[in-house]
Amino acid sequence: MNVQVNDKAMQLAVDTSLLQLLEQLAMPLDATAVAVNQAIVSRECWGETVLSDGDAIALFQAIAGG
């Protein structure tokens, strides 16, 4: 299936969960926020959130600074 991750096309296996995608991308799980189709998905739901063809995923990382 095809999804958009931060506006870039990506092909994933059917039934890929949001958590699997983040692990595949080596995202730091404790410093990442995620929205699927413009809706924020809480960290507790990442493993049970199954992505669908055409989904738009936005990934945000916390950045330390002053």
N, C-alpha and C positions, 0 to 999 in steps of 0.2 A: 504494500500500500504506500501511497505517497502522502507526505505531510510537509508542512513548512515549519522550520525551526529558525526563529529570528529572521524570517523572510528568505531563508535559503531552502531550496527543495531537498528533501531527504527521503530515501526509500527505506521502509521498515517492514519487518515480518508482520503478518496478520496477528492480532491479539497481543501486540507489544504493549506493555504497561508503561506508564509515565516513569516509574522508577527504573525500569529496564533501559529506557531511553537515556535517562540521566547517567546511569552507570556506564552505558555504551559511550557516552560523550565524556566520561571521566569528570563530571561536574562535582564540585565540592558540595556534598549534600547539606551540610550544616550552614552554608552561606549562600544558598540558592533559593529564589522564589520563582514560581512557575504559574503561567496563565495558559489555559487552553481555550481557544476561541473567545478570548478577551475576558475569561472568568478565572479568577485566582483559584488555584487548587491547593488546599492545605496539605502540609507535609504528611499528615497522618493518612491521607487518601492516595498518595502517589502509587503505592503498590496495587491498589484495587482500581485505579483509573486506567481503563483500557482505551488506547487511542484508536481513532477511526480514520479511514481514508479521507483526505482533504482537511484534516485538523490543522489549525494554526497554533503553534506552540511558541510562547515568548518566555525566554529564560533571562533572569536577572540575577546578578551576583552582587553581594554586599561588598563595598570597597571601604577599607579603613583609611582614614585621613583626618586632617584637621582644618 
